[in-house]
């Protein structure tokens, strides 16, 4: 797991989020966690493959939606601030993020 964290969390930068933003992200992650637990129960209960696949698709859509919301916020805050400060390497970092996110 350590190698995965190094690959995905490769920066020592931090993002100060206000309570509203944190609560929104945590709420959505809790709902996604609930969906995943529901899928686990479906498998335990021997539910039909197509039903399980539909729920997996719903989780993927939920994660993608959350990711897009985070990208939107990232562009409007972190990226904007870095570019205004002349930190053009942020564009390269963002392109790598888009590449990983679009896989």
Helices and strands as residue ranges (DSSP letters): H 2-8, H 19-44, H 49-74, I 75-79, H 80-84, H 89-101
